[in-house]
């Protein structure tokens, strides 16, 4: 069994016995045994994000991410009103992204819960960099569309 693991929130290497990451404050280990672990239903997460952007992430326990998605969704709507349509296209793309993200995040949370063995974590793997890269690419795409929409209005 490894003496270190990686934080699911920030990716920092921390002690295997840590329940909370000392760098970002994210809970990385459930204090409950696996029989009491809260399993997230990916279908419910996706349906909640279908009805309101970010709600599926909040259901998954990713409150900061859910609130950020709500703010981004609001900004897309404001851009849509200001540009007479471009923001609504952005919103639709972002809406679909949040539904898929909520579903995949719930699955990832459930896989992580399966690694717990009576409070001890078996060897946790390094966090994937593709998730961070995908978020940066999405933000860059939103900024690009916003700039193009503003240029179109001039």
N, C-alpha and C positions, 0 to 999 in steps of 0.2 A: 504494500500500500504506500502510495506516495505521501511525502510530508508537506507538499504544497499543492495548490490548485489555482485556478484562474477565476477571477470575479466575473460573474455574468453581466454586470453592469458596465464596468470600465475596462475589463481585461487585465487588470493588474494581477501579478502573482502574489498569493497570500497563503497563510498557513492553512493546512488541510482541516484543522479543527475549528477555524473561524466561522462564526455564524453570520457576522456582519463585516463587510469590507471596510477596513480602516481608512481607505482613500476616498471612496465615494458614498459610503453609508448604506449600500444596497445589501439586503439580506441575501446571503448566498447559501445558507443551509437552514432547513426547516427544523425547529426545535422539537417537532412531533415525529413520532415513528412513522414509517411508510404506510401503516394501516390507517393513520389519521391524516395523511397528506391530502391536500385539497387538489383534486383532479379538475382540470379545466376542460370543458367541452368545446372543441374547435368549432362545431356547428353553431353553438350559441354565440361564441365570440364573433363569428362571421356575420350572423344575423343582426347582432347588436350594432356592428359597424355598418351594416347595410342601412339600418334605420337612422343612425347618427354617427358621423365620422368621429372616430376616437373612442367610442363607447365600448367596443370590443377589447381595445387595449386596456381600458380601465377595468373591465371584467377580469382580464388576465392578470391584474395586479400591477400593470405598467402605467401607473397614474400619470407620471410626468410625460411619458410618451403620448398618452391619450389626450392630455390637455394641450400638448404641443400640436397634435394633429387637429384638434378642434380649432386652435388659433390659425393654423395654416388653411384649414377649410374656410374659415371666416374671411381671411385675407383673399382667398380665391374668389369668393362671392363678391367682395368689395371691388376687386379688379374686374370681375364680370360686369358689375353695374357701371363702373367707370369707363370701361372699354366697349360696352355694348356687346359682350359675348365671349371674348377671349378667356376671361377668368372662369366662365362656366365650363368651357372645354377643359381647362386646367382642373377645375373642381371634379369633373367627371372622371378624369384620369386618376386624380388623387383619391377619389372615393373608392374606385376599384382597387387601387393599391392598398388602402387601409383594410378593406375586406380580406384580401389575400394575406396581408401581414398579420391580422388578428388570428386568422385560422392557423397559419404556420407558427406563430408565437405560442399559441395554446398547445400545439403538438410538441414544440420544443420544450415548453415548461413540463409537460407530462413525461417526456423522455428524461429530462433532468431529474424529476421526482423518482423515476424508476431506478436511478443510480444510488439512491439512498438506501443504506442498510442499517437499520436501527440507529439512526442518527449519525452514522459515520459515512462519509462520502468515499466511494471507490474512485479510482483515478479519473479525474475530470480532464477532459481534453482542452486544448488551447482554443480560445474563442475564434470564430471564423471572422476574417477581415472583410468578407464579401458583404456582410450586412451593413457595415459602416460605409463601405464604398458605395453601396446602393443608395444609402441615405444622402450621401454627399452628391451623387449624380442626380438624384431627384431634386435636391435643393438647387443645384446649378440649373437644371431644366426649368424649374419654376422661375428663377431669377431671369433666365434668358427670355422666357415667354413674357414676363412682366416688362422687361426692357423693350422687347419688340412691340408690345401693345402700346407702351408710352410713345415710342417712335412713330407708330401708326397714327396716333392722335395728333401729333405735331404737324 
